[in-house]
Amino acid sequence: MATELVSQAAKSKPNILLVTSNTRAIHAEQWARVQQKFNILTYDCKNVKEFCQDLSPGGRFSNIDAIVRTGWLKAEPYSTHRLFTTQIAQFYPPSLKLIVCSGHGYDAADIDTLTKMGIWYCNTPDTCTEAVANTALYLILSAYRHFTFAEHCARNEWAGSRALGMKASDPLGTMLGVVGMGDIGVRIAKKAVMGLGMEVCYYNRKRDLKREEQVGGAVRYCESLEELLRISDCVVLACPYTPATHHMLSTEEFKLTKEGGMRIVNIARGQLIDEAALLQAMKDGSVVGVGLDVHENEPGINEGWKDNYMATVLPHIGVCSRTSWEGFEKVCWDNAEAFFDTGKPLTHVNSIP
């Protein structure tokens, strides 16, 4: 009798499929609580095909109510498993009503498809803002001072570093153009103003006075990307990737640079930039400094960057900080708890009637 009661109690709990990585933070109190509130199943599929089989009627995951994907998405063992596409969604059971995934971006999920299926999708906004903004600040400074080239010389040819004499400069008093003044864009702009003494302009779909106030200095709004490119000494991309923003910086855009060239920094998504055009712009001198944390064809970088030490390239690690993992974990489970307690999650990207 006691066993039957335990079994009935278990069935009354929502079934949550947990997808995580080997890079994850756990809040002990929260983790203990959610283990009491939910039946947590652990994703361990070898590939996406196996996942689809497990979602099918009679499969291990055929009765899940939610999916929580937390931890560092780019870390193993499931970094290549794209689980929220239209192709995969066709196998979702009718019981699935909520997906929560760590990170600011959500371009890896087919939001329109999920919305049509009545599935809420949540990201974790403002959880890795500090880590990514710090990475952007490093890339901005390196794009001006060419520290990657200098380090290469320190390790291999000390005297070669003297070639930087007339190339390196400081960002003080120069114009930083921020494309995408969201949480991360604001934090980058604020750090650049307060830490590097830069001026700031930005381009958004519309002006945001509240964001401007958060920067803490004079900020100029640009009505178009073209306007921003014409007045900026350094451009940092902090906007979402969509079909409309694919290759938003390409050959024609690099022709709009100031005399003496501009610097390009990307901490958003690699496909925002046509990298072949960027490499050519460096050769032409219209771009004089580059800092990339993200790349057009990840994982890996364009062959043109491998021996180009005048560019700073990172392996998409802007988010890589314990503060990010802690934020991801908390907001992921906050969303799950809110949804099953109230019927509505907290940081939803879409809306379900």
Summary of the structure (lengths in Angstrom):
residues: 353
radius of gyration: 22.9
end to end distance: 40.8
largest distance: 83.2
contacts: 1146
relative contact order: 0.15
helix: 41%
strand: 15%
